Structure formats: C-alpha cells, structure tokens
Amino acid sequence: MSLLRIFTAAVALFAAATAKADTPNVIIVLADDLGIGDLSATNPDAKISTPHLSELASQGMTFLDAHTSSSVCTPTRYGLLTGRYNWRSRLAKGVLFGYDRHLIPAERPTIAHLLRDAGYHTAMIGKWHLGWDWHRNNESTPQDIDFAEPVVNGPDINGFDQYYAHCGSLDMPPYVWVDSGRCTAIPTRSEGVSRQESAYGWYREGPIAPDFVIDDVLPHLFDQSIQYVRERSTAEKREQPFFLYLPLPAPHTPIVPIAPFKDASGINPYADFVMQVDHHMGQLLATLDEVKQADNTLVLFTSDNGCSPQANFDVLASHGHDPSAIYRGHKADIYEAGHRVPLIVRWPKRVAPSTTSKATVCLTDVYATLREILGEPLDNGGEDSFSMMPALAGADSTSRRTLISHSVEGRFAIRVGKWKLCLCRGSGGWSEPKEKKAERQNLPEKQLYDLISDPGETTNLIAKYPDVARELESTLTTKIRRGRSTPGANRSNDREVTF
C-alpha cells in the first residue's frame, strides 16, 4: 500500500473516531394521552406540578407548535418510528389491539434501523401498540394463544436489538411482559376492572401473568429503563452510543397513581398520575447525571396525542386546569388539541437552554433529524420527515411547509402557514360535534380556520375564503398521490388513500 493510501485511510479512521465521539446517545420518551395543557412548559396556566419536566425544558428547547401525525396511539407510533404519515399504511383509522398482528413490515426503515446501522445499540422498553404476532393455537381464534411459544415480528424486526414490552395500551389484554420475543411469565388467570368499578382505573378483562401488576407497570418500566442506561454506561459498553425508545403507558387509562402520588395533586387521579410521570422522568434524568452521560445524550420528551376525556375534564376545570390549554378538542379529534402536543428536546452540546421554538414540526420529523445528526445520506425512509435541526439551532422554521393531520375516524386536515382545512363537518373524533350530529345540524362539509387570529378554531371561514380551501385541498391531494411530502421520486402508499 502506498504512503498516500495509508495516510488517507488513517485520516478516514480519525474522522470516523471523531464523529463517533460527538455522536449523542438518544432517549425518546413518549407519554400516553398527555395534553399540551398539562405541562407548565407549554401552558403557563397549568395547575399540575411537574418540576422535573420544567427543569428539562429549562435545560433545552420547548416546541410550541409540535404535532403528532394522528390524534390517537397506534398511528402516531407508526409515524414517529418511520418518519412516514400513518395513513399511508394499511391502518386507515382507529388503533390496534393486543391481539392484532404487526403493522410495520421488516423492510420498512425506522429510526431504530437508522441508529443501529450507524453503530448504536437500540432498545425499546414500554408500550409497543404496533402489533406483533403471537403463537396462535388456532388461526381463526386470535385470542387462543400459546404464551410458552415465542412472539415473532415484534420490535426486533423494526431495528431494535432488544425489547421489553406490553403489546398494547395498558387497558388492553393480554397483560403479559414480552422480553425480546419471550413471555416472562405465563398468564394464570383472567383479570379486569369495569368502568363502574373504577371510572379512572378500569381496564378490559383478559389473561394476566403473575408478574404483571397493573399499578406497578409505570415504575417498573422506568426501573427497566434506568437499568438499561446503567448497563450501557459501563466502561466496556459506553464507547458504543445507545438509543432508548421509552413509550409510556401513562397517563392513559388505567389511571392508577401509587403512593406517594395518590391524592398528591389535590385535583384528581389523572393529575396525580401526571405528577408520577414527572417524578419518574426526574429519576431517569438523574441517572444520566450519575453515570456522566447527560452532556452526551439527546433527550426528547413528548406525547402521542392530546388528553383523553378519561381524565375527567369537568373536575380538572373546577380546579382551573385545562389539558387542552387554549386549543379546541382533545384526543381523537382533528382539532388542534387532538394532535398538538408538548415536545421538549435537551441536547447540551447543541441545543441552547431555556429556549422555545414556534417552528411547526411533526413527530415524523424525528427520522430526518436523527439522519442529519448522524450525517447519514438520504435513504428509502422518512417520506414525510423534515429535519428539526434548523429549529434546534435557533432558526424560526424548518423546511416543513405543510402539516397533514389525521383523526381516529380517518378524517384529514391540512395546514399551510396560518391556514388549516379540516375535511369534516365536526371533530372527526370524540368531542362535539361528532360527525353524524354535525351532519344533522347541517354544518358545512369542510372547516377552514386562521390559526394565527383564531388558535381555538372557533370561526369557520370556509364560506369567506373558498379559494384558499380549494388550494389547500389540492395540495393535500398531491401529497397523498405522491406517496411522500418531502422532495424526491414518487412513492406508493400501502393502500388506496381517499378522503
């Protein structure tokens, strides 16, 4: 080998080593049904005490115009992991349940694939809710499962080296922990709590394993995550960066705060549960400090959609607290509070502390952001992902110019600048007016809002600005048909998408 080639190779190795040293660990924490109004970082009028998340915000950037791709659980998780709008998948509306088959095919690129290919160790701990394939004794009976047999097509096919997870929401059976394909214990009985028995703590009847304790699930998952961070921070492992995806089961139902958080808020169990989430986040962040990984870890905290009515809005309102803040609607809706969520990013090496951003971003944008951080070239993933790095560096916006939102019923909205067009008469979800009622009331088929002057979406301007509505609808049609909203060659959706 010539001296020139040896020198060139040495330079390349040095550059790779330098880049590796600057590559952050990544922790993404996805709360479940936490409203944008529940944190003081995104709502100055919040009445729930969340000091650890407030401290996190003081150490990083808080986004005030951050959105999920959907206003419910499963679709948002799809969008976050793939950088692709959820409605391009086979799931046209609603969510998956605990017995449903896997949604994300192995060949679909995810952020876990992206990070693992860049040399990361990748782990998923928490609420998966994207389906996996149980071993069924009878294919025609989805609930006839042999829990002693391996689970296949779980998070491991989507880029995770290891996972420790529950299959769906915490109110969905079967209640079993699966550790990288194997159940940690076999269900020995059936368990459930009715809504009549507990308005806050109910969960559906189904098989439950002896090591699965509903009230302990939230702290248990944080314990598992803290253990993972410690393991990856030992002398022999800390040279390899890690990625931890921690989708929480809270404050979604069953709302089961434990001591000392039970009754601690003085408001209701939902507020207590939010306080408990905050406490455990404090434990996780303290662990990063303890193992001296805080400065080299990008922590992203957010939620999968807006707050659910299960939180009991009337009781919260009687204490002056609104989980939707100034926005209309709640979980499941096409209105802003259905999909506008808290988003806090802390990365001491690159993100200025105590900053806020009004840039419009979507959780699908995490894919392109990580790709830019890693310096990876464009790949076949992230069709609807725009890097947030300009905003994280202090710019007023990113290259995202449109935002497409989706409700539990599969209703669409598109946002361009200040304008938002909703292709439904009502909420498209659970708040009033629901679609059938809105039709009986003869409300317009579409809704157009100016979010600058009317962030609460109180005045439908569809009759006044029909040309704006037509232009927005045309833009939506183009984004759907192209199979992507980012620049590049057209792609195919997984199904025929209509609205």
C-alpha positions as CSV (number, residue, x, y, z in Angstrom):
1,M,0.0,0.0,0.0
2,S,1.3,3.4,-0.9
3,L,2.1,6.1,1.7
4,L,-0.7,8.2,0.3
5,R,-3.3,5.4,0.7
6,I,-2.1,4.7,4.2
7,F,-2.3,8.4,5.1
8,T,-5.8,8.6,3.5
9,A,-7.0,5.6,5.4
10,A,-5.6,7.0,8.7
11,V,-7.4,10.3,8.1
12,A,-10.7,8.5,7.4
13,L,-10.3,6.4,10.6
14,F,-9.6,9.5,12.6
15,A,-12.6,11.3,11.2
16,A,-14.8,8.3,12.0
17,A,-13.5,8.2,15.6
18,T,-14.0,11.9,16.0
19,A,-17.6,11.7,14.6
20,K,-18.3,8.8,17.0
21,A,-17.1,10.8,19.9
22,D,-19.6,13.5,19.0
23,T,-22.5,11.2,18.4
24,P,-25.0,11.5,21.2
25,N,-26.9,8.8,22.9
26,V,-30.6,9.2,22.1
27,I,-33.6,8.7,24.5
28,I,-37.1,9.3,23.2
29,V,-39.8,9.3,25.9
30,L,-43.4,9.2,24.5
31,A,-46.1,9.9,27.1
32,D,-49.5,8.5,26.5
33,D,-52.5,10.9,26.4
34,L,-50.7,13.8,27.9
35,G,-52.2,17.1,26.8
36,I,-50.3,20.2,25.7
37,G,-52.0,22.0,28.6
38,D,-50.8,19.6,31.2
39,L,-47.2,21.0,31.5
40,S,-46.3,24.5,32.6
41,A,-43.6,24.4,29.9
42,T,-46.3,24.6,27.2
43,N,-49.1,26.1,29.3
44,P,-48.4,28.8,31.9
45,D,-51.8,28.2,33.4
46,A,-51.2,24.5,34.1
47,K,-52.2,23.6,37.6
48,I,-50.4,20.2,37.8
49,S,-46.9,20.3,39.4
50,T,-44.3,18.9,37.0
51,P,-41.0,20.3,38.3
52,H,-38.7,17.7,36.6
53,L,-40.2,18.4,33.2
54,S,-40.0,22.1,33.8
55,E,-36.3,21.6,34.6
56,L,-35.8,19.6,31.4
57,A,-37.4,22.5,29.5
58,S,-35.0,25.0,31.2
59,Q,-32.1,22.9,30.0
60,G,-33.3,22.6,26.4
61,M,-35.8,23.7,23.8
62,T,-39.6,23.6,24.1
63,F,-41.6,23.5,20.9
64,L,-44.9,25.3,21.0
65,D,-46.2,24.2,17.6
66,A,-45.4,20.5,17.7
67,H,-47.8,17.8,16.4
68,T,-48.3,14.1,16.1
69,S,-49.3,12.7,12.8
70,S,-52.5,11.3,14.3
71,S,-54.7,12.1,17.3
72,V,-54.6,8.5,18.6
73,C,-52.0,6.0,19.8
74,T,-51.0,3.4,17.2
75,P,-50.8,5.7,14.2
76,T,-48.7,8.2,16.0
77,R,-46.2,5.5,17.0
78,Y,-46.0,4.4,13.3
79,G,-45.3,8.0,12.2
80,L,-42.6,8.6,14.9
81,L,-40.7,5.4,14.1
82,T,-40.9,5.5,10.3
83,G,-40.9,9.2,9.5
84,R,-43.9,8.5,7.3
85,Y,-47.5,9.6,7.8
86,N,-49.5,6.8,9.4
87,W,-52.4,7.0,6.9
88,R,-50.1,5.7,4.2
89,S,-50.0,2.4,6.0
90,R,-52.7,-0.3,5.9
91,L,-54.3,1.2,9.1
92,A,-56.9,3.6,7.7
93,K,-58.4,4.6,11.1
94,G,-58.5,3.6,14.7
95,V,-55.9,1.7,16.6
96,L,-54.6,-1.8,17.0
97,F,-55.5,-4.0,20.0
98,G,-53.4,-6.5,22.0
99,Y,-54.1,-9.5,19.7
100,D,-53.5,-7.7,16.4
101,R,-50.7,-8.6,14.0
102,H,-47.7,-6.4,13.4
103,L,-48.2,-3.2,11.5
104,I,-44.6,-2.2,10.5
105,P,-43.1,-4.6,8.0
106,A,-39.4,-5.6,8.5
107,E,-38.4,-3.9,5.3
108,R,-39.8,-0.5,6.3
109,P,-37.0,1.7,7.5
110,T,-37.3,3.1,11.1
111,I,-35.3,5.4,13.3
112,A,-34.1,2.2,15.1
113,H,-32.7,0.8,11.9
114,L,-31.1,4.2,11.2
115,L,-29.4,4.3,14.5
116,R,-28.4,0.6,14.6
117,D,-26.9,0.9,11.2
118,A,-24.9,3.9,12.5
119,G,-23.4,1.7,15.2
120,Y,-25.9,2.3,18.1
121,H,-27.2,-0.3,20.5
122,T,-31.0,0.0,20.3
123,A,-33.6,-0.9,22.9
124,M,-37.4,-0.5,23.2
125,I,-38.9,-0.6,26.7
126,G,-42.6,0.1,27.3
127,K,-45.9,0.2,25.4
128,W,-45.4,-1.1,21.8
129,H,-49.0,-0.8,20.5
130,L,-47.9,-1.6,16.9
131,G,-48.9,-5.2,16.9
132,W,-46.8,-8.4,17.0
133,D,-47.6,-12.0,16.1
134,W,-48.5,-14.3,19.0
135,H,-48.3,-18.1,18.5
136,R,-51.9,-19.0,17.9
137,N,-53.2,-22.5,18.6
138,N,-56.0,-21.7,16.1
139,E,-55.6,-19.1,13.4
140,S,-59.3,-18.5,13.3
141,T,-59.3,-17.6,17.1
142,P,-56.9,-14.7,17.7
143,Q,-57.2,-15.0,21.5
144,D,-56.2,-18.7,21.6
145,I,-52.5,-18.0,22.3
146,D,-49.8,-20.4,23.4
147,F,-47.8,-18.0,25.6
148,A,-45.0,-20.5,26.0
149,E,-44.1,-20.1,22.4
150,P,-42.0,-17.2,21.0
151,V,-43.6,-13.9,19.8
152,V,-42.4,-13.1,16.3
153,N,-42.4,-9.9,14.2
154,G,-42.1,-7.7,17.3
155,P,-39.9,-4.6,17.7
156,D,-36.9,-6.8,16.8
157,I,-37.8,-6.7,13.1
158,N,-38.1,-2.9,13.3
159,G,-34.5,-2.3,14.2
160,F,-34.4,-2.9,18.0
161,D,-31.6,-5.1,19.4
162,Q,-33.7,-5.8,22.4
163,Y,-37.1,-5.0,23.7
164,Y,-39.2,-5.4,26.9
165,A,-42.8,-4.5,26.2
166,H,-46.5,-4.8,26.7
167,C,-48.4,-5.4,23.4
168,G,-51.0,-2.5,23.6
169,S,-52.4,0.1,25.8
170,L,-52.5,-0.7,29.5
171,D,-56.2,-1.3,29.3
172,M,-55.8,-3.9,26.6
173,P,-55.2,-7.6,27.2
174,P,-53.3,-9.9,27.2
175,Y,-51.4,-8.5,30.2
176,V,-48.0,-10.1,29.6
177,W,-44.4,-8.9,29.5
178,V,-42.5,-9.9,26.4
179,D,-38.7,-9.8,26.7
180,S,-37.2,-9.9,23.2
181,G,-39.7,-12.5,21.9
182,R,-40.3,-14.5,25.1
183,C,-43.1,-14.0,27.7
184,T,-41.5,-13.6,31.1
185,A,-44.4,-15.5,32.7
186,I,-47.5,-17.4,31.5
187,P,-50.9,-16.0,32.4
188,T,-52.6,-17.9,35.2
189,R,-55.9,-16.2,35.4
190,S,-58.2,-13.5,33.9
191,E,-58.4,-10.0,35.3
192,G,-60.1,-6.7,34.6
193,V,-61.8,-3.8,36.2
194,S,-65.1,-2.3,34.9
195,R,-65.8,1.4,34.4
196,Q,-68.5,1.0,37.0
197,E,-65.9,-0.3,39.5
198,S,-63.4,2.5,38.7
199,A,-64.0,5.5,36.5
200,Y,-60.3,6.2,36.3
201,G,-58.7,2.8,36.9
202,W,-60.7,0.5,34.6
203,Y,-59.1,-2.0,32.1
204,R,-60.5,-4.7,29.9
205,E,-60.9,-8.2,31.1
206,G,-58.3,-10.6,29.8
207,P,-55.4,-13.1,30.7
208,I,-52.8,-11.7,33.0
209,A,-49.4,-13.1,34.0
210,P,-48.4,-13.2,37.7
211,D,-45.5,-10.8,37.2
212,F,-47.8,-8.2,35.5
213,V,-49.1,-5.8,38.2
214,I,-51.2,-3.0,36.7
215,D,-50.5,-0.4,39.4
216,D,-46.7,-1.1,39.2
217,V,-46.3,-1.0,35.4
218,L,-45.2,2.6,35.1
219,P,-42.5,2.5,37.8
220,H,-41.5,-1.0,36.5
221,L,-40.8,0.4,33.0
222,F,-38.8,3.2,34.4
223,D,-36.8,0.8,36.5
224,Q,-36.1,-1.3,33.4
225,S,-35.0,1.8,31.5
226,I,-32.8,3.1,34.3
227,Q,-31.1,-0.4,34.4
228,Y,-30.6,-0.2,30.7
229,V,-28.9,3.2,30.9
230,R,-26.6,1.9,33.7
231,E,-25.7,-1.2,31.7
232,R,-24.9,0.9,28.5
233,S,-22.8,3.3,30.6
234,T,-20.3,0.7,32.0
235,A,-16.7,1.0,31.0
236,E,-16.9,-1.8,28.5
237,K,-20.1,-0.6,26.8
238,R,-20.1,3.2,27.0
239,E,-18.0,3.6,23.8
240,Q,-21.0,2.4,21.8
241,P,-23.8,5.0,21.7
242,F,-27.3,3.8,22.7
243,F,-30.8,4.5,21.6
244,L,-33.6,4.0,24.2
245,Y,-37.2,4.3,22.9
246,L,-39.4,4.5,26.0
247,P,-43.2,4.8,25.2
248,L,-45.0,5.1,28.4
249,P,-48.4,3.6,29.4
250,A,-49.3,6.8,31.3
251,P,-51.3,9.0,32.0
252,H,-53.6,6.8,29.7
253,T,-56.2,4.6,31.4
254,P,-56.0,2.7,33.7
255,I,-55.2,5.8,35.7
256,V,-53.5,4.2,38.7
257,P,-51.2,6.6,40.7
258,I,-49.5,4.9,43.6
259,A,-48.2,6.4,46.9
260,P,-47.0,9.0,47.5
261,F,-48.6,10.4,44.3
262,K,-52.1,9.2,45.0
263,D,-54.1,12.3,46.1
264,A,-50.9,14.4,45.9
265,S,-52.3,16.8,43.4
266,G,-55.4,17.8,45.3
267,I,-57.2,17.7,41.9
268,N,-57.9,14.1,40.8
269,P,-56.2,10.8,40.0
270,Y,-55.3,12.0,36.5
271,A,-53.3,14.9,37.8
272,D,-51.7,12.6,40.4
273,F,-50.7,10.3,37.5
274,V,-49.1,13.1,35.6
275,M,-47.2,14.0,38.7
276,Q,-46.0,10.4,38.9
277,V,-44.8,10.5,35.3
278,D,-42.9,13.7,36.1
279,H,-41.3,12.1,39.1
280,H,-40.0,9.1,37.2
281,M,-38.7,11.3,34.5
282,G,-36.7,13.0,37.2
283,Q,-35.3,9.6,38.2
284,L,-34.2,8.8,34.6
285,L,-32.6,12.2,34.1
286,A,-30.8,11.9,37.5
287,T,-29.4,8.5,36.3
288,L,-27.9,10.2,33.2
289,D,-26.2,12.7,35.6
290,E,-25.0,9.9,37.8
291,V,-23.4,7.8,35.0
292,K,-22.0,11.0,33.5
293,Q,-24.0,10.6,30.2
294,A,-26.2,13.7,30.5
295,D,-24.0,16.0,28.4
296,N,-23.8,13.5,25.6
297,T,-27.4,12.4,25.5
298,L,-30.2,13.8,23.4
299,V,-33.4,13.5,25.4
300,L,-36.7,14.1,23.6
301,F,-39.9,14.1,25.7
302,T,-43.3,14.3,24.0
303,S,-46.8,12.7,23.9
304,D,-48.6,10.5,21.4
305,N,-51.8,12.7,21.2
306,G,-53.9,15.1,23.3
307,C,-55.5,14.3,26.6
308,S,-58.4,11.8,26.8
309,P,-61.8,12.6,28.3
310,Q,-61.0,9.8,30.8
311,A,-59.0,12.5,32.7
312,N,-62.4,14.0,33.7
313,F,-62.3,17.5,32.2
314,D,-65.0,18.8,34.4
315,V,-63.1,18.0,37.6
316,L,-59.9,19.4,36.1
317,A,-61.8,22.6,35.0
318,S,-63.1,23.1,38.6
319,H,-59.5,23.4,39.7
320,G,-58.7,25.8,36.8
321,H,-56.8,23.2,34.7
322,D,-57.3,22.6,31.0
323,P,-55.3,19.8,29.4
324,S,-56.0,21.3,26.0
325,A,-54.9,24.8,27.1
326,I,-56.2,27.4,24.6
327,Y,-56.9,24.8,21.9
328,R,-60.1,23.1,20.8
329,G,-60.9,19.4,21.2
330,H,-58.9,16.6,22.7
331,K,-57.6,13.1,22.0
332,A,-59.0,11.5,18.8
333,D,-60.1,14.9,17.2
334,I,-58.9,16.6,14.1
335,Y,-58.9,19.9,16.1
336,E,-55.6,21.2,17.4
337,A,-55.8,19.7,20.9
338,G,-56.1,16.3,19.3
339,H,-52.6,16.4,17.8
340,R,-50.7,19.4,19.1
341,V,-48.5,18.1,21.9
342,P,-45.7,19.0,24.3
343,L,-42.2,18.5,22.8
344,I,-39.1,19.2,24.8
345,V,-35.6,18.5,23.5
346,R,-32.5,18.6,25.6
347,W,-29.0,18.2,24.0
348,P,-26.5,20.2,26.0
349,K,-23.8,20.1,23.2
350,R,-26.0,21.5,20.5
351,V,-29.3,23.0,21.9
352,A,-29.3,26.2,23.9
353,P,-31.0,26.0,27.3
354,S,-34.3,27.8,28.2
355,T,-35.3,28.3,24.6
356,T,-38.6,28.0,22.8
357,S,-39.5,27.4,19.2
358,K,-42.6,28.3,17.3
359,A,-41.5,26.2,14.3
360,T,-44.2,23.9,13.0
361,V,-42.9,20.4,13.5
362,C,-44.3,16.8,13.5
363,L,-43.1,13.7,15.3
364,T,-42.4,12.2,11.8
365,D,-39.6,14.8,11.7
366,V,-37.5,12.9,14.3
367,Y,-36.4,10.5,11.5
368,A,-34.8,13.2,9.3
369,T,-33.4,15.0,12.4
370,L,-31.5,11.9,13.5
371,R,-30.4,11.2,10.0
372,E,-28.9,14.7,9.8
373,I,-27.2,14.4,13.2
374,L,-25.6,11.1,12.1
375,G,-24.6,12.5,8.8
376,E,-26.3,9.7,7.0
377,P,-27.3,10.1,3.3
378,L,-30.9,10.1,2.2
379,D,-32.4,6.6,2.3
380,N,-35.7,5.0,1.5
381,G,-37.3,6.0,4.8
382,G,-38.8,9.2,6.2
383,E,-41.1,10.1,3.3
384,D,-42.8,12.7,5.5
385,S,-39.9,13.8,7.6
386,F,-38.2,17.2,7.7
387,S,-35.2,17.8,9.9
388,M,-35.7,19.8,13.0
389,M,-32.1,20.8,13.2
390,P,-32.6,24.3,11.9
391,A,-35.1,25.0,14.7
392,L,-32.9,23.3,17.3
393,A,-30.1,25.6,16.2
394,G,-32.3,28.7,16.7
395,A,-34.0,29.2,13.3
396,D,-37.6,30.3,13.1
397,S,-38.6,27.4,10.9
398,T,-37.6,24.2,9.2
399,S,-38.1,23.1,5.6
400,R,-41.5,21.8,6.5
401,R,-44.2,23.8,4.7
402,T,-47.3,21.6,5.2
403,L,-48.7,19.6,8.0
404,I,-51.2,16.8,7.5
405,S,-53.2,15.6,10.5
406,H,-55.4,12.6,10.9
407,S,-58.2,11.8,13.4
408,V,-59.3,8.5,14.9
409,E,-62.1,8.2,12.3
410,G,-59.6,8.7,9.5
411,R,-60.6,12.3,8.8
412,F,-57.9,14.7,7.3
413,A,-56.7,18.2,7.9
414,I,-54.0,20.1,6.2
415,R,-52.1,23.1,7.4
416,V,-50.2,25.6,5.3
417,G,-49.0,28.7,7.2
418,K,-51.8,30.2,9.2
419,W,-54.5,28.2,7.3
420,K,-55.9,24.9,8.4
421,L,-58.5,23.0,6.4
422,C,-60.5,20.2,8.1
423,L,-62.2,17.8,5.7
424,C,-65.1,17.0,8.0
425,R,-68.2,18.7,9.5
426,G,-67.3,18.1,13.1
427,S,-64.4,17.0,15.3
428,G,-63.7,13.8,13.3
429,G,-63.3,12.2,16.7
430,W,-64.8,12.2,20.1
431,S,-65.6,15.8,21.0
432,E,-68.8,17.6,20.0
433,P,-70.0,17.9,17.4
434,K,-69.3,14.4,16.3
435,E,-69.8,13.8,12.6
436,K,-73.3,12.4,12.5
437,K,-74.5,15.2,14.8
438,A,-72.8,17.8,12.7
439,E,-74.5,16.4,9.6
440,R,-77.9,16.6,11.3
441,Q,-77.1,20.2,12.2
442,N,-76.3,20.9,8.5
443,L,-72.9,22.2,9.3
444,P,-70.6,22.8,6.3
445,E,-68.8,19.8,4.9
446,K,-65.4,21.4,5.5
447,Q,-63.9,23.8,8.0
448,L,-61.3,26.5,7.4
449,Y,-59.5,28.2,10.3
450,D,-57.0,31.0,10.6
451,L,-54.8,29.7,13.4
452,I,-53.0,33.0,13.9
453,S,-56.0,35.0,14.7
454,D,-58.1,32.1,15.9
455,P,-56.0,29.3,17.5
456,G,-59.1,28.0,19.3
457,E,-60.7,27.2,15.9
458,T,-64.0,29.0,16.8
459,T,-64.8,30.6,13.4
460,N,-65.2,28.6,10.3
461,L,-64.1,30.7,7.3
462,I,-64.9,28.2,4.6
463,A,-67.6,30.4,3.1
464,K,-65.5,33.5,3.1
465,Y,-62.3,32.0,1.6
466,P,-63.4,29.2,-0.7
467,D,-60.3,29.7,-2.9
468,V,-58.0,29.1,0.0
469,A,-59.8,25.9,0.8
470,R,-59.6,24.7,-2.7
471,E,-55.9,25.3,-2.9
472,L,-55.3,23.5,0.4
473,E,-57.4,20.5,-0.7
474,S,-55.4,20.4,-4.0
475,T,-52.1,20.4,-2.0
476,L,-53.4,17.6,0.2
477,T,-54.4,15.5,-2.9
478,T,-50.9,16.0,-4.3
479,K,-49.2,15.0,-1.1
480,I,-51.3,11.8,-0.9
481,R,-50.8,10.8,-4.5
482,R,-47.1,11.4,-4.5
483,G,-46.6,8.9,-1.6
484,R,-44.5,11.5,0.2
485,S,-44.4,15.1,1.2
486,T,-40.6,15.5,1.0
487,P,-38.8,16.2,-2.2
488,G,-37.9,13.1,-4.3
489,A,-39.3,10.5,-6.6
490,N,-42.9,9.5,-6.1
491,R,-43.6,6.6,-3.7
492,S,-46.5,4.2,-3.3
493,N,-48.9,4.2,-0.4
494,D,-49.7,0.9,1.2
495,R,-53.4,1.2,0.3
496,E,-55.7,3.5,-1.7
497,V,-56.0,6.6,0.4
498,T,-59.2,8.6,0.0
499,F,-60.9,11.5,1.8
